Amino acid sequence: MKYEKAQDILPEDIIKLIQQYIDGGYLYIPRKFDNKKSWGSTTGLRKELKKRNVEIFEKHIRGISVKELTEQYYLTENSIRRIIRQQR
């Protein structure tokens, strides 16, 4: 998400109306409900985490301990156990 200057987008009367509520501050305007995107859909992070979780599960099946996995992936033991439980 990038910032846009209000004066470049909005009519002056709307800017004055908004200034009655927030003068000189930052304002987040959410997307319309129909335009919302699911988390991770634009960055590919969701795919990366899925791949990582499958790797963790496969390593665990091959005998790597939860403790070793926490050190390899910099996650807590609870997180590793949750990932293993979800992959089953």
Secondary structure, DSSP 4 states (H G I P E B T S, - for coil): -----HHHHS-HHHHHHHHTT-SSS----PPPGGG---TTTTTSHHHHHHHHHHHHHHHHHTT--HHHHHHHHT--HHHHHHHHHHH-
